[in-house]
Structures are given as structure tokens and as C-alpha cells.
Amino acid sequence: MLKWLLTLVLALLVMGALTPWLRRLRFGRMPGDINIERNGRQYSFPIGSTILLSLLASLIFWMLR
């Protein structure tokens, strides 16, 4: 359980850091992604993208077994 939680948090941090670059490629604006602008700063929480990538990775690992 702790491994999955750590993986989810790490994936969320990576997706959050890559969000500005992914927006230039028109990727990363999925339903469930939360974007907040306050005081001239923009905060992104790519929850929907993280869940989708996690499901995709699980499917790939399941198929390789």
C-alpha cells in the first residue's frame, strides 16, 4: 500500500513539473486536471492525467507478465 501511495505522489509531482511543457504540445488538459491561478502564479494538480498514466502503466506491466 505504501509503495502505491509513494508512486502516486511521485507521478503527481512529475506531472505537475512537466505541465507547462506538456501544455505547449496541447497535452495535459484532461478532465479532472485542476488548474488554479492566484496572485499571478499558476498551480497545477494533474489528477486526471496521473490516473490515466497509472492505468496505462498497470496495463503494460500486466501484459508483460
Predicted model as a PDB file, atoms N, CA, C, CB and O in Angstrom, pLDDT in the B-factor column:
MODEL        1                                                                  
ATOM      1  N   MET A   1       0.825  -1.194   0.000  1.00 69.00           N  
ATOM      2  CA  MET A   1       0.000   0.000   0.000  1.00 69.00           C  
ATOM      3  C   MET A   1       0.871   1.260   0.000  1.00 69.00           C  
ATOM      4  CB  MET A   1      -0.940  -0.003   1.212  1.00 69.00           C  
ATOM      5  O   MET A   1       0.591   2.218  -0.720  1.00 69.00           O  
ATOM      6  N   LEU A   2       1.919   1.247   0.808  1.00 79.00           N  
ATOM      7  CA  LEU A   2       2.801   2.405   0.888  1.00 79.00           C  
ATOM      8  C   LEU A   2       3.534   2.630  -0.432  1.00 79.00           C  
ATOM      9  CB  LEU A   2       3.807   2.227   2.026  1.00 79.00           C  
ATOM     10  O   LEU A   2       3.784   3.769  -0.826  1.00 79.00           O  
ATOM     11  N   LYS A   3       3.878   1.527  -1.116  1.00 80.00           N  
ATOM     12  CA  LYS A   3       4.556   1.634  -2.405  1.00 80.00           C  
ATOM     13  C   LYS A   3       3.675   2.347  -3.427  1.00 80.00           C  
ATOM     14  CB  LYS A   3       4.945   0.244  -2.920  1.00 80.00           C  
ATOM     15  O   LYS A   3       4.158   3.206  -4.165  1.00 80.00           O  
ATOM     16  N   TRP A   4       2.380   1.999  -3.480  1.00 77.00           N  
ATOM     17  CA  TRP A   4       1.464   2.617  -4.431  1.00 77.00           C  
ATOM     18  C   TRP A   4       1.245   4.088  -4.099  1.00 77.00           C  
ATOM     19  CB  TRP A   4       0.128   1.875  -4.444  1.00 77.00           C  
ATOM     20  O   TRP A   4       1.158   4.923  -5.000  1.00 77.00           O  
ATOM     21  N   LEU A   5       1.156   4.404  -2.821  1.00 79.00           N  
ATOM     22  CA  LEU A   5       0.974   5.794  -2.421  1.00 79.00           C  
ATOM     23  C   LEU A   5       2.195   6.631  -2.805  1.00 79.00           C  
ATOM     24  CB  LEU A   5       0.718   5.887  -0.909  1.00 79.00           C  
ATOM     25  O   LEU A   5       2.055   7.747  -3.305  1.00 79.00           O  
ATOM     26  N   LEU A   6       3.381   6.091  -2.572  1.00 82.00           N  
ATOM     27  CA  LEU A   6       4.602   6.784  -2.944  1.00 82.00           C  
ATOM     28  C   LEU A   6       4.695   6.960  -4.457  1.00 82.00           C  
ATOM     29  CB  LEU A   6       5.819   6.025  -2.425  1.00 82.00           C  
ATOM     30  O   LEU A   6       5.113   8.014  -4.936  1.00 82.00           O  
ATOM     31  N   THR A   7       4.306   5.932  -5.209  1.00 80.00           N  
ATOM     32  CA  THR A   7       4.308   6.016  -6.668  1.00 80.00           C  
ATOM     33  C   THR A   7       3.325   7.074  -7.161  1.00 80.00           C  
ATOM     34  CB  THR A   7       3.964   4.655  -7.279  1.00 80.00           C  
ATOM     35  O   THR A   7       3.642   7.839  -8.071  1.00 80.00           O  
ATOM     36  N   LEU A   8       2.148   7.120  -6.570  1.00 77.00           N  
ATOM     37  CA  LEU A   8       1.140   8.100  -6.960  1.00 77.00           C  
ATOM     38  C   LEU A   8       1.622   9.522  -6.677  1.00 77.00           C  
ATOM     39  CB  LEU A   8      -0.178   7.832  -6.224  1.00 77.00           C  
ATOM     40  O   LEU A   8       1.449  10.410  -7.512  1.00 77.00           O  
ATOM     41  N   VAL A   9       2.218   9.743  -5.520  1.00 81.00           N  
ATOM     42  CA  VAL A   9       2.718  11.073  -5.166  1.00 81.00           C  
ATOM     43  C   VAL A   9       3.854  11.473  -6.100  1.00 81.00           C  
ATOM     44  CB  VAL A   9       3.194  11.105  -3.695  1.00 81.00           C  
ATOM     45  O   VAL A   9       3.913  12.617  -6.551  1.00 81.00           O  
ATOM     46  N   LEU A  10       4.752  10.543  -6.392  1.00 82.00           N  
ATOM     47  CA  LEU A  10       5.856  10.829  -7.300  1.00 82.00           C  
ATOM     48  C   LEU A  10       5.344  11.147  -8.705  1.00 82.00           C  
ATOM     49  CB  LEU A  10       6.826   9.645  -7.346  1.00 82.00           C  
ATOM     50  O   LEU A  10       5.827  12.081  -9.344  1.00 82.00           O  
ATOM     51  N   ALA A  11       4.372  10.378  -9.184  1.00 77.00           N  
ATOM     52  CA  ALA A  11       3.798  10.643 -10.509  1.00 77.00           C  
ATOM     53  C   ALA A  11       3.103  12.000 -10.536  1.00 77.00           C  
ATOM     54  CB  ALA A  11       2.804   9.532 -10.899  1.00 77.00           C  
ATOM     55  O   ALA A  11       3.192  12.720 -11.530  1.00 77.00           O  
ATOM     56  N   LEU A  12       2.421  12.350  -9.469  1.00 76.00           N  
ATOM     57  CA  LEU A  12       1.743  13.644  -9.397  1.00 76.00           C  
ATOM     58  C   LEU A  12       2.757  14.790  -9.428  1.00 76.00           C  
ATOM     59  CB  LEU A  12       0.881  13.729  -8.121  1.00 76.00           C  
ATOM     60  O   LEU A  12       2.524  15.805 -10.084  1.00 76.00           O  
ATOM     61  N   LEU A  13       3.869  14.633  -8.727  1.00 81.00           N  
ATOM     62  CA  LEU A  13       4.907  15.665  -8.745  1.00 81.00           C  
ATOM     63  C   LEU A  13       5.555  15.796 -10.120  1.00 81.00           C  
ATOM     64  CB  LEU A  13       5.972  15.354  -7.702  1.00 81.00           C  
ATOM     65  O   LEU A  13       5.801  16.909 -10.585  1.00 81.00           O  
ATOM     66  N   VAL A  14       5.829  14.679 -10.767  1.00 80.00           N  
ATOM     67  CA  VAL A  14       6.435  14.716 -12.098  1.00 80.00           C  
ATOM     68  C   VAL A  14       5.480  15.353 -13.100  1.00 80.00           C  
ATOM     69  CB  VAL A  14       6.823  13.300 -12.558  1.00 80.00           C  
ATOM     70  O   VAL A  14       5.893  16.197 -13.895  1.00 80.00           O  
ATOM     71  N   MET A  15       4.211  14.958 -13.071  1.00 73.00           N  
ATOM     72  CA  MET A  15       3.234  15.537 -13.997  1.00 73.00           C  
ATOM     73  C   MET A  15       3.051  17.022 -13.725  1.00 73.00           C  
ATOM     74  CB  MET A  15       1.885  14.809 -13.885  1.00 73.00           C  
ATOM     75  O   MET A  15       2.888  17.804 -14.662  1.00 73.00           O  
ATOM     76  N   GLY A  16       3.073  17.420 -12.469  1.00 74.00           N  
ATOM     77  CA  GLY A  16       2.955  18.835 -12.135  1.00 74.00           C  
ATOM     78  C   GLY A  16       4.138  19.646 -12.645  1.00 74.00           C  
ATOM     79  O   GLY A  16       3.974  20.781 -13.092  1.00 74.00           O  
ATOM     80  N   ALA A  17       5.324  19.064 -12.576  1.00 80.00           N  
ATOM     81  CA  ALA A  17       6.520  19.759 -13.060  1.00 80.00           C  
ATOM     82  C   ALA A  17       6.547  19.831 -14.583  1.00 80.00           C  
ATOM     83  CB  ALA A  17       7.782  19.062 -12.551  1.00 80.00           C  
ATOM     84  O   ALA A  17       7.057  20.800 -15.146  1.00 80.00           O  
ATOM     85  N   LEU A  18       6.004  18.819 -15.252  1.00 77.00           N  
ATOM     86  CA  LEU A  18       6.019  18.787 -16.712  1.00 77.00           C  
ATOM     87  C   LEU A  18       4.824  19.474 -17.361  1.00 77.00           C  
ATOM     88  CB  LEU A  18       6.076  17.374 -17.174  1.00 77.00           C  
ATOM     89  O   LEU A  18       4.771  19.585 -18.586  1.00 77.00           O  
ATOM     90  N   THR A  19       3.877  19.932 -16.574  1.00 72.00           N  
ATOM     91  CA  THR A  19       2.651  20.518 -17.122  1.00 72.00           C  
ATOM     92  C   THR A  19       2.904  21.703 -18.055  1.00 72.00           C  
ATOM     93  CB  THR A  19       1.759  20.958 -15.995  1.00 72.00           C  
ATOM     94  O   THR A  19       2.296  21.744 -19.125  1.00 72.00           O  
ATOM     95  N   PRO A  20       3.765  22.672 -17.716  1.00 76.00           N  
ATOM     96  CA  PRO A  20       3.979  23.785 -18.662  1.00 76.00           C  
ATOM     97  C   PRO A  20       4.516  23.316 -20.010  1.00 76.00           C  
ATOM     98  CB  PRO A  20       4.942  24.798 -18.063  1.00 76.00           C  
ATOM     99  O   PRO A  20       4.100  23.824 -21.051  1.00 76.00           O  
ATOM    100  N   TRP A  21       5.421  22.370 -20.002  1.00 78.00           N  
ATOM    101  CA  TRP A  21       5.972  21.844 -21.259  1.00 78.00           C  
ATOM    102  C   TRP A  21       4.923  21.065 -22.035  1.00 78.00           C  
ATOM    103  CB  TRP A  21       7.183  20.949 -20.982  1.00 78.00           C  
ATOM    104  O   TRP A  21       4.853  21.168 -23.259  1.00 78.00           O  
ATOM    105  N   LEU A  22       4.102  20.282 -21.325  1.00 72.00           N  
ATOM    106  CA  LEU A  22       3.066  19.493 -21.996  1.00 72.00           C  
ATOM    107  C   LEU A  22       1.958  20.369 -22.571  1.00 72.00           C  
ATOM    108  CB  LEU A  22       2.470  18.485 -21.027  1.00 72.00           C  
ATOM    109  O   LEU A  22       1.330  19.998 -23.563  1.00 72.00           O  
ATOM    110  N   ARG A  23       1.713  21.515 -21.965  1.00 71.00           N  
ATOM    111  CA  ARG A  23       0.684  22.420 -22.491  1.00 71.00           C  
ATOM    112  C   ARG A  23       1.078  22.970 -23.851  1.00 71.00           C  
ATOM    113  CB  ARG A  23       0.435  23.572 -21.516  1.00 71.00           C  
ATOM    114  O   ARG A  23       0.217  23.202 -24.700  1.00 71.00           O  
ATOM    115  N   ARG A  24       2.368  23.182 -24.064  1.00 76.00           N  
ATOM    116  CA  ARG A  24       2.818  23.659 -25.371  1.00 76.00           C  
ATOM    117  C   ARG A  24       2.543  22.628 -26.453  1.00 76.00           C  
ATOM    118  CB  ARG A  24       4.308  23.995 -25.334  1.00 76.00           C  
ATOM    119  O   ARG A  24       2.355  22.984 -27.616  1.00 76.00           O  
ATOM    120  N   LEU A  25       2.519  21.353 -26.082  1.00 73.00           N  
ATOM    121  CA  LEU A  25       2.235  20.272 -27.028  1.00 73.00           C  
ATOM    122  C   LEU A  25       0.745  19.931 -27.086  1.00 73.00           C  
ATOM    123  CB  LEU A  25       3.030  19.030 -26.651  1.00 73.00           C  
ATOM    124  O   LEU A  25       0.354  18.965 -27.740  1.00 73.00           O  
ATOM    125  N   ARG A  26      -0.079  20.719 -26.407  1.00 69.00           N  
ATOM    126  CA  ARG A  26      -1.535  20.513 -26.344  1.00 69.00           C  
ATOM    127  C   ARG A  26      -1.896  19.200 -25.652  1.00 69.00           C  
ATOM    128  CB  ARG A  26      -2.133  20.531 -27.752  1.00 69.00           C  
ATOM    129  O   ARG A  26      -2.868  18.540 -26.018  1.00 69.00           O  
ATOM    130  N   PHE A  27      -1.104  18.832 -24.651  1.00 65.00           N  
ATOM    131  CA  PHE A  27      -1.375  17.636 -23.866  1.00 65.00           C  
ATOM    132  C   PHE A  27      -1.388  18.042 -22.399  1.00 65.00           C  
ATOM    133  CB  PHE A  27      -0.313  16.511 -24.139  1.00 65.00           C  
ATOM    134  O   PHE A  27      -0.677  18.964 -22.001  1.00 65.00           O  
ATOM    135  N   GLY A  28      -2.173  17.375 -21.618  1.00 59.00           N  
ATOM    136  CA  GLY A  28      -2.192  17.671 -20.195  1.00 59.00           C  
ATOM    137  C   GLY A  28      -3.396  18.471 -19.753  1.00 59.00           C  
ATOM    138  O   GLY A  28      -3.433  18.943 -18.616  1.00 59.00           O  
ATOM    139  N   ARG A  29      -4.382  18.636 -20.618  1.00 68.00           N  
ATOM    140  CA  ARG A  29      -5.601  19.345 -20.239  1.00 68.00           C  
ATOM    141  C   ARG A  29      -6.764  18.369 -20.258  1.00 68.00           C  
ATOM    142  CB  ARG A  29      -5.872  20.546 -21.186  1.00 68.00           C  
ATOM    143  O   ARG A  29      -7.683  18.509 -21.065  1.00 68.00           O  
ATOM    144  N   MET A  30      -6.729  17.400 -19.390  1.00 73.00           N  
ATOM    145  CA  MET A  30      -7.765  16.381 -19.335  1.00 73.00           C  
ATOM    146  C   MET A  30      -8.807  16.751 -18.285  1.00 73.00           C  
ATOM    147  CB  MET A  30      -7.155  15.003 -19.030  1.00 73.00           C  
ATOM    148  O   MET A  30      -8.528  17.530 -17.374  1.00 73.00           O  
ATOM    149  N   PRO A  31     -10.008  16.189 -18.415  1.00 79.00           N  
ATOM    150  CA  PRO A  31     -10.986  16.390 -17.349  1.00 79.00           C  
ATOM    151  C   PRO A  31     -10.438  15.802 -16.051  1.00 79.00           C  
ATOM    152  CB  PRO A  31     -12.356  15.740 -17.717  1.00 79.00           C  
ATOM    153  O   PRO A  31      -9.901  14.694 -16.048  1.00 79.00           O  
ATOM    154  N   GLY A  32     -10.566  16.516 -14.986  1.00 78.00           N  
ATOM    155  CA  GLY A  32     -10.033  16.067 -13.707  1.00 78.00           C  
ATOM    156  C   GLY A  32      -8.734  16.761 -13.341  1.00 78.00           C  
ATOM    157  O   GLY A  32      -8.292  16.679 -12.195  1.00 78.00           O  
ATOM    158  N   ASP A  33      -8.110  17.447 -14.303  1.00 79.00           N  
ATOM    159  CA  ASP A  33      -6.915  18.223 -14.002  1.00 79.00           C  
ATOM    160  C   ASP A  33      -7.351  19.559 -13.416  1.00 79.00           C  
ATOM    161  CB  ASP A  33      -6.032  18.427 -15.277  1.00 79.00           C  
ATOM    162  O   ASP A  33      -8.215  20.236 -13.973  1.00 79.00           O  
ATOM    163  N   ILE A  34      -6.758  19.932 -12.305  1.00 81.00           N  
ATOM    164  CA  ILE A  34      -7.138  21.151 -11.606  1.00 81.00           C  
ATOM    165  C   ILE A  34      -6.060  22.203 -11.823  1.00 81.00           C  
ATOM    166  CB  ILE A  34      -7.355  20.884 -10.093  1.00 81.00           C  
ATOM    167  O   ILE A  34      -4.883  21.952 -11.562  1.00 81.00           O  
ATOM    168  N   ASN A  35      -6.453  23.370 -12.297  1.00 80.00           N  
ATOM    169  CA  ASN A  35      -5.531  24.489 -12.510  1.00 80.00           C  
ATOM    170  C   ASN A  35      -6.048  25.684 -11.713  1.00 80.00           C  
ATOM    171  CB  ASN A  35      -5.395  24.843 -14.041  1.00 80.00           C  
ATOM    172  O   ASN A  35      -7.208  26.075 -11.846  1.00 80.00           O  
ATOM    173  N   ILE A  36      -5.176  26.257 -10.886  1.00 84.00           N  
ATOM    174  CA  ILE A  36      -5.550  27.386 -10.039  1.00 84.00           C  
ATOM    175  C   ILE A  36      -4.575  28.524 -10.300  1.00 84.00           C  
ATOM    176  CB  ILE A  36      -5.556  26.989  -8.528  1.00 84.00           C  
ATOM    177  O   ILE A  36      -3.362  28.315 -10.299  1.00 84.00           O  
ATOM    178  N   GLU A  37      -5.095  29.725 -10.523  1.00 87.00           N  
ATOM    179  CA  GLU A  37      -4.263  30.915 -10.671  1.00 87.00           C  
ATOM    180  C   GLU A  37      -4.551  31.862  -9.522  1.00 87.00           C  
ATOM    181  CB  GLU A  37      -4.513  31.611 -12.035  1.00 87.00           C  
ATOM    182  O   GLU A  37      -5.691  32.283  -9.323  1.00 87.00           O  
ATOM    183  N   ARG A  38      -3.512  32.198  -8.766  1.00 90.00           N  
ATOM    184  CA  ARG A  38      -3.647  33.133  -7.653  1.00 90.00           C  
ATOM    185  C   ARG A  38      -2.404  33.996  -7.574  1.00 90.00           C  
ATOM    186  CB  ARG A  38      -3.879  32.385  -6.320  1.00 90.00           C  
ATOM    187  O   ARG A  38      -1.283  33.498  -7.680  1.00 90.00           O  
ATOM    188  N   ASN A  39      -2.599  35.263  -7.390  1.00 90.00           N  
ATOM    189  CA  ASN A  39      -1.504  36.220  -7.218  1.00 90.00           C  
ATOM    190  C   ASN A  39      -0.467  36.130  -8.331  1.00 90.00           C  
ATOM    191  CB  ASN A  39      -0.832  35.998  -5.882  1.00 90.00           C  
ATOM    192  O   ASN A  39       0.731  36.251  -8.075  1.00 90.00           O  
ATOM    193  N   GLY A  40      -0.914  35.920  -9.546  1.00 87.00           N  
ATOM    194  CA  GLY A  40      -0.005  35.867 -10.678  1.00 87.00           C  
ATOM    195  C   GLY A  40       0.754  34.556 -10.832  1.00 87.00           C  
ATOM    196  O   GLY A  40       1.583  34.431 -11.733  1.00 87.00           O  
ATOM    197  N   ARG A  41       0.491  33.587  -9.984  1.00 85.00           N  
ATOM    198  CA  ARG A  41       1.152  32.277 -10.071  1.00 85.00           C  
ATOM    199  C   ARG A  41       0.121  31.242 -10.465  1.00 85.00           C  
ATOM    200  CB  ARG A  41       1.836  31.888  -8.720  1.00 85.00           C  
ATOM    201  O   ARG A  41      -1.066  31.383 -10.173  1.00 85.00           O  
ATOM    202  N   GLN A  42       0.581  30.216 -11.123  1.00 80.00           N  
ATOM    203  CA  GLN A  42      -0.316  29.161 -11.583  1.00 80.00           C  
ATOM    204  C   GLN A  42       0.089  27.842 -10.926  1.00 80.00           C  
ATOM    205  CB  GLN A  42      -0.286  29.040 -13.138  1.00 80.00           C  
ATOM    206  O   GLN A  42       1.257  27.453 -10.939  1.00 80.00           O  
ATOM    207  N   TYR A  43      -0.904  27.169 -10.353  1.00 79.00           N  
ATOM    208  CA  TYR A  43      -0.683  25.885  -9.696  1.00 79.00           C  
ATOM    209  C   TYR A  43      -1.477  24.830 -10.454  1.00 79.00           C  
ATOM    210  CB  TYR A  43      -1.099  25.933  -8.182  1.00 79.00           C  
ATOM    211  O   TYR A  43      -2.647  25.036 -10.778  1.00 79.00           O  
ATOM    212  N   SER A  44      -0.839  23.704 -10.733  1.00 75.00           N  
ATOM    213  CA  SER A  44      -1.490  22.618 -11.461  1.00 75.00           C  
ATOM    214  C   SER A  44      -1.501  21.357 -10.619  1.00 75.00           C  
ATOM    215  CB  SER A  44      -0.786  22.360 -12.801  1.00 75.00           C  
ATOM    216  O   SER A  44      -0.507  21.013  -9.979  1.00 75.00           O  
ATOM    217  N   PHE A  45      -2.627  20.675 -10.625  1.00 79.00           N  
ATOM    218  CA  PHE A  45      -2.769  19.383  -9.976  1.00 79.00           C  
ATOM    219  C   PHE A  45      -3.332  18.425 -11.019  1.00 79.00           C  
ATOM    220  CB  PHE A  45      -3.694  19.466  -8.699  1.00 79.00           C  
ATOM    221  O   PHE A  45      -4.551  18.319 -11.157  1.00 79.00           O  
ATOM    222  N   PRO A  46      -2.467  17.721 -11.762  1.00 76.00           N  
ATOM    223  CA  PRO A  46      -2.927  16.866 -12.869  1.00 76.00           C  
ATOM    224  C   PRO A  46      -3.430  15.503 -12.389  1.00 76.00           C  
ATOM    225  CB  PRO A  46      -1.798  16.663 -13.872  1.00 76.00           C  
ATOM    226  O   PRO A  46      -2.824  14.471 -12.675  1.00 76.00           O  
ATOM    227  N   ILE A  47      -4.525  15.515 -11.670  1.00 81.00           N  
ATOM    228  CA  ILE A  47      -5.059  14.281 -11.087  1.00 81.00           C  
ATOM    229  C   ILE A  47      -5.568  13.342 -12.171  1.00 81.00           C  
ATOM    230  CB  ILE A  47      -6.184  14.596 -10.096  1.00 81.00           C  
ATOM    231  O   ILE A  47      -5.280  12.146 -12.132  1.00 81.00           O  
ATOM    232  N   GLY A  48      -6.317  13.859 -13.131  1.00 80.00           N  
ATOM    233  CA  GLY A  48      -6.859  13.019 -14.209  1.00 80.00           C  
ATOM    234  C   GLY A  48      -5.770  12.402 -15.070  1.00 80.00           C  
ATOM    235  O   GLY A  48      -5.848  11.226 -15.425  1.00 80.00           O  
ATOM    236  N   SER A  49      -4.753  13.189 -15.407  1.00 76.00           N  
ATOM    237  CA  SER A  49      -3.643  12.680 -16.215  1.00 76.00           C  
ATOM    238  C   SER A  49      -2.853  11.623 -15.453  1.00 76.00           C  
ATOM    239  CB  SER A  49      -2.717  13.828 -16.637  1.00 76.00           C  
ATOM    240  O   SER A  49      -2.417  10.631 -16.036  1.00 76.00           O  
ATOM    241  N   THR A  50      -2.666  11.834 -14.146  1.00 77.00           N  
ATOM    242  CA  THR A  50      -1.933  10.872 -13.335  1.00 77.00           C  
ATOM    243  C   THR A  50      -2.661   9.543 -13.265  1.00 77.00           C  
ATOM    244  CB  THR A  50      -1.712  11.418 -11.936  1.00 77.00           C  
ATOM    245  O   THR A  50      -2.036   8.487 -13.362  1.00 77.00           O  
ATOM    246  N   ILE A  51      -3.970   9.582 -13.098  1.00 82.00           N  
ATOM    247  CA  ILE A  51      -4.749   8.347 -13.046  1.00 82.00           C  
ATOM    248  C   ILE A  51      -4.693   7.621 -14.381  1.00 82.00           C  
ATOM    249  CB  ILE A  51      -6.205   8.642 -12.664  1.00 82.00           C  
ATOM    250  O   ILE A  51      -4.544   6.400 -14.419  1.00 82.00           O  
ATOM    251  N   LEU A  52      -4.813   8.364 -15.475  1.00 80.00           N  
ATOM    252  CA  LEU A  52      -4.747   7.747 -16.800  1.00 80.00           C  
ATOM    253  C   LEU A  52      -3.384   7.107 -17.050  1.00 80.00           C  
ATOM    254  CB  LEU A  52      -5.042   8.784 -17.883  1.00 80.00           C  
ATOM    255  O   LEU A  52      -3.318   5.982 -17.545  1.00 80.00           O  
ATOM    256  N   LEU A  53      -2.306   7.796 -16.720  1.00 77.00           N  
ATOM    257  CA  LEU A  53      -0.969   7.235 -16.915  1.00 77.00           C  
ATOM    258  C   LEU A  53      -0.723   6.044 -15.998  1.00 77.00           C  
ATOM    259  CB  LEU A  53       0.093   8.303 -16.673  1.00 77.00           C  
ATOM    260  O   LEU A  53      -0.035   5.101 -16.390  1.00 77.00           O  
ATOM    261  N   SER A  54      -1.266   6.068 -14.797  1.00 81.00           N  
ATOM    262  CA  SER A  54      -1.136   4.940 -13.888  1.00 81.00           C  
ATOM    263  C   SER A  54      -1.863   3.710 -14.431  1.00 81.00           C  
ATOM    264  CB  SER A  54      -1.678   5.307 -12.507  1.00 81.00           C  
ATOM    265  O   SER A  54      -1.344   2.595 -14.365  1.00 81.00           O  
ATOM    266  N   LEU A  55      -3.056   3.917 -14.963  1.00 85.00           N  
ATOM    267  CA  LEU A  55      -3.796   2.798 -15.556  1.00 85.00           C  
ATOM    268  C   LEU A  55      -3.073   2.247 -16.779  1.00 85.00           C  
ATOM    269  CB  LEU A  55      -5.214   3.238 -15.942  1.00 85.00           C  
ATOM    270  O   LEU A  55      -3.026   1.033 -16.981  1.00 85.00           O  
ATOM    271  N   LEU A  56      -2.519   3.122 -17.582  1.00 81.00           N  
ATOM    272  CA  LEU A  56      -1.771   2.687 -18.758  1.00 81.00           C  
ATOM    273  C   LEU A  56      -0.530   1.888 -18.361  1.00 81.00           C  
ATOM    274  CB  LEU A  56      -1.370   3.894 -19.607  1.00 81.00           C  
ATOM    275  O   LEU A  56      -0.244   0.855 -18.965  1.00 81.00           O  
ATOM    276  N   ALA A  57       0.208   2.355 -17.355  1.00 82.00           N  
ATOM    277  CA  ALA A  57       1.393   1.638 -16.878  1.00 82.00           C  
ATOM    278  C   ALA A  57       1.004   0.289 -16.278  1.00 82.00           C  
ATOM    279  CB  ALA A  57       2.152   2.482 -15.837  1.00 82.00           C  
ATOM    280  O   ALA A  57       1.704  -0.702 -16.488  1.00 82.00           O  
ATOM    281  N   SER A  58      -0.098   0.237 -15.539  1.00 86.00           N  
ATOM    282  CA  SER A  58      -0.562  -1.030 -14.969  1.00 86.00           C  
ATOM    283  C   SER A  58      -0.924  -2.023 -16.063  1.00 86.00           C  
ATOM    284  CB  SER A  58      -1.768  -0.796 -14.055  1.00 86.00           C  
ATOM    285  O   SER A  58      -0.620  -3.211 -15.956  1.00 86.00           O  
ATOM    286  N   LEU A  59      -1.569  -1.540 -17.106  1.00 87.00           N  
ATOM    287  CA  LEU A  59      -1.942  -2.407 -18.224  1.00 87.00           C  
ATOM    288  C   LEU A  59      -0.706  -2.958 -18.927  1.00 87.00           C  
ATOM    289  CB  LEU A  59      -2.818  -1.643 -19.225  1.00 87.00           C  
ATOM    290  O   LEU A  59      -0.660  -4.137 -19.277  1.00 87.00           O  
ATOM    291  N   ILE A  60       0.284  -2.115 -19.129  1.00 85.00           N  
ATOM    292  CA  ILE A  60       1.517  -2.557 -19.794  1.00 85.00           C  
ATOM    293  C   ILE A  60       2.234  -3.601 -18.942  1.00 85.00           C  
ATOM    294  CB  ILE A  60       2.453  -1.354 -20.068  1.00 85.00           C  
ATOM    295  O   ILE A  60       2.669  -4.628 -19.464  1.00 85.00           O  
ATOM    296  N   PHE A  61       2.365  -3.351 -17.631  1.00 82.00           N  
ATOM    297  CA  PHE A  61       3.029  -4.309 -16.759  1.00 82.00           C  
ATOM    298  C   PHE A  61       2.245  -5.615 -16.663  1.00 82.00           C  
ATOM    299  CB  PHE A  61       3.221  -3.712 -15.372  1.00 82.00           C  
ATOM    300  O   PHE A  61       2.839  -6.691 -16.591  1.00 82.00           O  
ATOM    301  N   TRP A  62       0.922  -5.527 -16.661  1.00 86.00           N  
ATOM    302  CA  TRP A  62       0.091  -6.731 -16.627  1.00 86.00           C  
ATOM    303  C   TRP A  62       0.275  -7.561 -17.889  1.00 86.00           C  
ATOM    304  CB  TRP A  62      -1.382  -6.358 -16.457  1.00 86.00           C  
ATOM    305  O   TRP A  62       0.318  -8.789 -17.819  1.00 86.00           O  
ATOM    306  N   MET A  63       0.384  -6.905 -19.045  1.00 87.00           N  
ATOM    307  CA  MET A  63       0.560  -7.619 -20.301  1.00 87.00           C  
ATOM    308  C   MET A  63       1.953  -8.251 -20.417  1.00 87.00           C  
ATOM    309  CB  MET A  63       0.320  -6.675 -21.467  1.00 87.00           C  
ATOM    310  O   MET A  63       2.115  -9.273 -21.084  1.00 87.00           O  
ATOM    311  N   LEU A  64       2.951  -7.651 -19.776  1.00 81.00           N  
ATOM    312  CA  LEU A  64       4.312  -8.189 -19.824  1.00 81.00           C  
ATOM    313  C   LEU A  64       4.531  -9.363 -18.886  1.00 81.00           C  
ATOM    314  CB  LEU A  64       5.294  -7.109 -19.494  1.00 81.00           C  
ATOM    315  O   LEU A  64       5.517 -10.086 -19.030  1.00 81.00           O  
ATOM    316  N   ARG A  65       3.646  -9.570 -17.940  1.00 80.00           N  
ATOM    317  CA  ARG A  65       3.770 -10.688 -17.008  1.00 80.00           C  
ATOM    318  C   ARG A  65       3.624 -11.993 -17.663  1.00 80.00           C  
ATOM    319  CB  ARG A  65       2.784 -10.586 -15.934  1.00 80.00           C  
ATOM    320  O   ARG A  65       3.706 -13.028 -17.001  1.00 80.00           O  
TER     321      ARG A  65                                                      
ENDMDL                                                                          
END                                                                             
